[in-house]
Amino acid sequence: MKKIFLLVAVLTSTLLQSTFAQNTQAPELLTSYYSLKDALVSGDSETANKKAAELNKAIEVADSKIIGSKEKAELLKHGALISGIKDIKVQREHFAPLSNGIIALAKSAKISSEPIYVQYCPMKKSSWLSNEKAVKNPYYGSSMLTCGKVTETIN
């Protein structure tokens, strides 16, 4: 009887740790993504550089139950390209495929307890995620700050 109780306790502990790890990694990943998006909105390539590197760290440590290895490699590739370039236009180009991967992730896994807004820029024909309904376009920054619309809300 003691062995069964011990086995149940160990299994429960393992499951709780796994769930806790997923719940703590996912918000960090999303927060890093939002910070990168905000840097691109501001047109600040240096901050975008740093925030992309932070995002890559969050992606690297993310549990394989949250992000598959193929998806992780693709996200890391675009994050590295953004963090390795000082040209804001090029950073914004790589933000589109990075965003597509993060959007797919947000739809397939519970990565936030808050609503996530999928926003779309018709000029760029690309989407991104935001934690607020107000559109602030990371692809064009101040030149077309409010260009776009909310196309979906992920809860």
Buried (B, 14 or more C-beta within 10 A) or exposed (E): EEEEEEEEEEEEEEEEEEEEBBEEBBBBBBBBBBBBBBBBBBBBBEBBBBBBBBBBBBBEEBBEEBBEEEBBEBBBBBBBBBBEBEEBEBBBBBBBBBBBBBBBBBEEBEBBEEEBBBBBBEEBEBBBBBBEEEBBBBBBBEEBBEBBEBEBEBE
